[in-house]
């Protein structure tokens, strides 16, 4: 008898798109001159190696929740969507220091959502693009009418200022988008995956249990095997970007904007060359002024391009992010 009963199914929108975008940059600007002494380096070396001139670090008051809410409110205003219309909040972060509860629940409450579903995802630098892919599926499947996706990090809390390989790289900030119904396709299929055999290439150095048991406990820090990560991202990720173009049904010649994770300027250049992007395609280079903000880097970079007139509403943009895990995700979207 039970087998003959058909379960009702949710009906979602035919298409999903990014309806609004917002970002928050911390108030503290840290030039290379303030980090070089501790790592016996120079401004010239840092710029040649990474393209970074300065980075943003949060003040004690600029918490993960504070930055996320600030970026989210801007995204809601940009989309013309009331917080009570948000049915799901997805927060991509690795720097919320509580294992539980998810910071997304506190953010959803502070924004004034009507008991929205809320959860965090931990996919490191690829987290925001994971969230956008999930949100688009939620909207089309009918799981949520509007989804708020936030990428937010306070990596300065996890940075060893004496580590020559990472001290100059990491930074803080937040970016958010509202994903909702669209009359035309606004978010292409996500291409995502991971290469867990390289789990140790980027990681938290200390296990929290070892920290607690230590006679001199210190905050765990991020460490990275720079050369292997550089080679992987520079060449393997270009193939992922091309696959995202193919799955979206467009060519590089039809692309307007390229927004890669802001990990390293040389990686960005290598990917653009490997994908043979036309010279007219605008490329995000937010890392020079912002540093590497992990899950926040893609929305921060896209927002800067919009503010500076390099990206316009309706443009086709390729988003691609990659990081610890080694996790990656990419999709083509229309700029809101």
matplotlib code that plots the C-alpha trace (Angstrom):
import matplotlib.pyplot as plt

x = [0.0, 2.7, 4.7, 1.7, 1.6, 3.4, 5.2, 4.5, 7.6, 8.6, 8.5, 11.2, 12.1, 13.0, 16.2, 18.4, 20.7, 22.7, 20.3, 22.6, 26.2, 27.8, 31.2, 33.0, 36.7, 38.3, 39.5, 43.2, 45.4, 48.7, 51.4, 54.2, 56.5, 54.8, 55.4, 58.8, 61.0, 59.5, 60.1, 63.5, 62.0, 61.3, 58.4, 59.9, 60.2, 56.6, 55.3, 57.3, 56.2, 52.5, 51.5, 50.5, 51.2, 49.1, 46.4, 43.4, 43.4, 40.4, 40.3, 39.0, 35.6, 35.5, 34.5, 33.5, 29.8, 30.2, 31.9, 29.4, 26.4, 27.8, 28.4, 25.0, 23.1, 24.7, 23.8, 20.2, 20.0, 21.5, 19.1, 16.1, 15.2, 14.0, 15.8, 12.5, 12.5, 15.7, 14.9, 18.4, 21.8, 25.0, 28.3, 31.6, 34.4, 37.3, 37.9, 34.7, 36.4, 33.4, 33.0, 29.3, 26.9, 27.3, 27.9, 25.3, 22.5, 23.6, 24.0, 20.5, 19.0, 20.8, 19.7, 16.1, 15.3, 12.2, 13.8, 15.8, 17.7, 21.3, 24.6, 28.3, 30.4, 34.1, 35.7, 38.4, 39.1, 36.6, 33.8, 32.0, 31.8, 30.5, 27.8, 26.7, 26.4, 24.3, 22.1, 21.3, 20.2, 18.1, 16.3, 15.6, 14.6, 12.2, 14.1, 14.4, 13.1, 16.0, 19.4, 22.0, 25.6, 28.4, 32.1, 33.9, 37.3, 39.5, 42.7, 44.8, 43.8, 45.4, 48.5, 52.0, 53.6, 57.0, 56.3, 58.1, 55.9, 52.5, 52.8, 52.4, 49.6, 46.5, 43.9, 40.4, 37.0, 33.6, 31.5, 27.9, 25.4, 21.6, 20.6, 17.0, 14.6, 15.6, 13.8, 16.9, 19.7, 22.0, 24.2, 25.8, 26.4, 29.0, 32.2, 33.6, 35.7, 38.7, 42.0, 42.3, 45.6, 47.1, 45.3, 48.6, 49.5, 47.5, 46.3, 46.0, 49.4, 48.3, 45.5, 43.3, 43.7, 47.5, 47.0, 44.9, 47.4, 50.4, 52.2, 52.3, 49.1, 49.0, 46.5, 46.9, 48.3, 47.9, 50.8, 51.2, 53.6, 53.9, 55.5, 53.2, 50.2, 51.4, 51.9, 48.6, 46.5, 48.3, 47.7, 45.1, 42.6, 42.7, 41.2, 38.4, 37.8, 37.5, 35.1, 32.9, 32.8, 31.9, 29.2, 27.7, 27.6, 29.9, 33.4, 36.2, 35.4, 32.0, 33.3, 33.5, 35.0, 37.3, 37.2, 39.6, 40.3, 42.8, 45.6, 48.5, 48.9, 51.2, 48.6, 46.0, 48.2, 49.1, 45.4, 44.5, 47.3, 46.4, 42.7, 43.7, 41.4, 41.0, 42.7, 39.3, 38.3, 38.7, 40.6, 40.2, 43.4, 42.0, 44.9, 47.2, 45.3, 43.4, 45.5, 44.2, 40.9, 40.1, 36.3, 35.7, 38.1, 35.8, 32.9, 35.3, 37.1, 33.9, 32.5, 35.7, 35.4, 31.8, 32.7, 35.5, 33.5, 35.4, 32.3, 28.8, 25.4, 24.6, 28.3, 29.3, 31.8, 33.8, 34.2, 36.8, 38.2, 40.6, 42.4, 42.9, 41.6, 42.6, 39.1, 37.9, 34.7, 33.9, 30.8, 29.8, 27.4, 25.8, 27.0, 24.1]
y = [0.0, 2.5, 1.9, 3.2, 6.6, 9.3, 11.9, 15.5, 17.3, 21.0, 23.1, 25.6, 28.4, 27.5, 29.6, 31.0, 34.0, 36.3, 39.2, 41.3, 41.6, 43.2, 43.3, 44.4, 45.3, 45.7, 49.2, 48.2, 48.5, 46.6, 47.5, 45.1, 47.3, 46.1, 42.4, 42.2, 42.5, 39.4, 37.2, 38.8, 39.8, 42.9, 44.7, 43.9, 40.1, 39.9, 41.7, 39.6, 36.4, 37.2, 40.5, 41.7, 45.4, 45.5, 43.5, 44.2, 42.8, 43.1, 45.0, 43.2, 44.7, 43.4, 39.9, 37.2, 37.9, 41.7, 41.5, 38.9, 40.9, 44.1, 42.5, 40.7, 43.9, 45.5, 42.4, 42.5, 46.2, 45.7, 42.9, 44.8, 41.8, 42.0, 39.8, 38.0, 36.7, 34.8, 31.2, 29.8, 31.3, 29.6, 30.8, 29.7, 30.2, 28.4, 31.1, 30.9, 29.5, 27.6, 24.0, 24.5, 26.2, 27.5, 31.2, 31.2, 30.8, 34.0, 35.9, 34.9, 36.0, 39.4, 40.1, 39.5, 36.5, 34.6, 31.5, 30.8, 27.5, 28.4, 26.4, 26.8, 25.0, 24.4, 24.2, 26.8, 29.1, 27.3, 27.7, 30.7, 29.0, 25.8, 27.9, 29.6, 26.2, 24.9, 28.0, 27.8, 24.2, 25.0, 27.8, 25.6, 22.6, 24.6, 24.1, 27.9, 30.9, 33.2, 32.1, 34.3, 33.1, 34.6, 34.1, 35.5, 35.1, 36.5, 34.7, 37.1, 35.1, 32.0, 33.6, 33.0, 36.4, 34.7, 32.2, 33.4, 31.3, 32.6, 35.7, 38.1, 36.3, 36.0, 38.7, 39.4, 40.4, 39.4, 39.1, 38.1, 37.5, 36.9, 34.0, 33.8, 33.2, 34.6, 34.9, 33.7, 31.4, 33.4, 30.7, 28.0, 24.4, 24.1, 22.2, 21.1, 18.4, 17.7, 16.0, 14.6, 12.9, 16.4, 17.0, 18.2, 20.9, 23.6, 22.9, 24.0, 23.2, 22.1, 19.8, 21.5, 18.6, 19.1, 22.8, 22.1, 19.5, 21.8, 23.5, 26.7, 26.7, 29.0, 29.6, 27.1, 28.5, 27.9, 26.3, 25.7, 23.9, 26.8, 25.3, 22.2, 24.4, 26.9, 24.2, 22.6, 25.8, 27.4, 24.5, 22.1, 24.9, 26.2, 22.9, 23.3, 26.8, 25.5, 22.8, 25.4, 27.4, 24.2, 23.2, 26.7, 26.5, 29.4, 30.0, 32.1, 34.6, 35.2, 35.8, 39.3, 38.9, 36.4, 36.3, 33.7, 33.2, 35.9, 33.5, 34.8, 37.2, 34.8, 32.0, 34.3, 35.1, 31.5, 30.4, 33.2, 32.2, 28.5, 29.3, 31.6, 34.4, 37.3, 40.5, 42.2, 39.9, 41.9, 40.0, 40.5, 41.5, 42.5, 40.6, 43.5, 45.7, 43.1, 40.0, 36.4, 36.3, 32.6, 32.1, 35.9, 36.6, 35.9, 38.2, 40.9, 40.8, 40.9, 43.8, 45.8, 45.2, 46.4, 49.5, 50.4, 49.9, 46.8, 44.6, 45.6, 44.2, 41.4, 40.6, 36.9, 36.2, 33.0, 32.4, 29.8, 29.1, 26.5, 25.8, 23.5, 20.0, 20.4, 21.6, 23.5, 24.9, 27.0, 28.4, 31.0, 33.7, 36.8, 39.9, 41.3]
z = [0.0, 1.0, -2.2, -4.3, -2.4, -4.4, -2.3, -3.2, -4.6, -4.2, -7.3, -7.7, -10.2, -13.7, -13.5, -10.7, -10.7, -8.5, -7.7, -5.5, -4.2, -1.2, 0.5, 3.6, 3.8, 7.3, 8.3, 9.0, 6.0, 6.4, 3.8, 3.1, 5.1, 8.3, 7.7, 6.0, 9.1, 10.9, 7.8, 6.7, 3.4, 1.3, -0.4, -3.8, -3.0, -1.8, -4.9, -7.3, -5.5, -5.0, -6.5, -3.0, -2.1, 1.1, 2.8, 5.1, 8.7, 11.0, 14.3, 17.4, 16.8, 13.2, 14.0, 11.5, 12.3, 12.1, 8.7, 7.3, 8.4, 6.9, 3.6, 3.7, 4.3, 1.3, -0.9, 0.3, -0.5, -3.9, -4.7, -3.3, -1.2, 2.4, 4.9, 5.7, 2.2, 2.8, 3.4, 3.6, 4.8, 3.7, 5.2, 3.8, 6.3, 8.0, 10.7, 12.8, 15.9, 17.3, 16.1, 16.9, 16.5, 12.9, 12.7, 9.9, 12.5, 14.4, 11.2, 10.0, 13.3, 13.3, 9.8, 10.7, 8.6, 9.4, 10.9, 7.8, 7.4, 8.2, 8.1, 7.5, 4.9, 5.2, 1.7, 2.4, -0.5, -2.7, -0.2, -1.8, -5.2, -3.5, -1.8, -5.1, -6.7, -3.9, -3.7, -7.4, -7.0, -3.9, -5.8, -8.8, -6.7, -4.6, -1.3, -0.9, -2.8, -1.9, -0.6, 1.0, 0.4, 2.4, 2.2, 5.3, 6.9, 9.6, 8.5, 10.5, 13.5, 11.9, 10.4, 11.8, 11.3, 11.4, 8.7, 5.5, 3.3, 4.5, 6.7, 3.8, 2.1, 4.3, 5.0, 6.3, 4.7, 3.7, 0.5, 0.0, -2.7, -2.9, -5.1, -6.3, -9.2, -12.5, -15.8, -17.7, -16.6, -14.4, -12.9, -15.0, -13.8, -11.1, -11.7, -8.4, -6.8, -4.5, -4.5, -1.0, -1.7, -1.4, 1.9, 3.6, 0.9, 2.8, 6.3, 9.9, 11.4, 14.9, 16.0, 18.5, 20.9, 20.8, 21.5, 24.5, 25.8, 25.3, 28.2, 26.1, 24.0, 21.0, 18.2, 15.4, 12.3, 8.6, 6.6, 2.9, 0.6, -1.8, -4.9, -5.2, -4.7, -7.2, -9.9, -9.2, -9.3, -12.3, -14.6, -13.3, -12.5, -16.1, -17.1, -14.5, -15.8, -19.3, -18.2, -16.5, -19.8, -21.7, -19.3, -19.4, -23.2, -23.9, -25.3, -23.9, -26.7, -25.2, -21.7, -20.3, -16.8, -15.1, -11.3, -10.0, -6.3, -5.3, -4.2, -6.2, -9.2, -11.0, -10.7, -12.1, -15.1, -15.7, -15.8, -18.2, -20.5, -20.4, -21.1, -23.9, -22.6, -25.1, -24.1, -23.8, -20.9, -17.7, -15.0, -11.2, -9.5, -6.0, -4.3, -4.8, -2.3, -0.3, 0.1, 0.1, 1.9, 1.2, 1.0, 0.7, -2.1, -5.1, -4.0, -2.8, -6.2, -8.2, -6.1, -6.7, -10.5, -10.4, -8.3, -10.7, -13.8, -15.1, -14.7, -15.7, -14.9, -17.4, -18.1, -18.2, -15.5, -14.8, -11.1, -10.0, -6.6, -5.2, -1.9, 1.0, 0.5, -2.3, -3.1, -6.1, -7.7, -10.7, -12.6, -15.1, -13.7, -15.0, -13.1, -11.0]

ax = plt.figure().add_subplot(projection="3d")
ax.plot(x, y, z, "-o")
ax.set_aspect("equal")
plt.show()
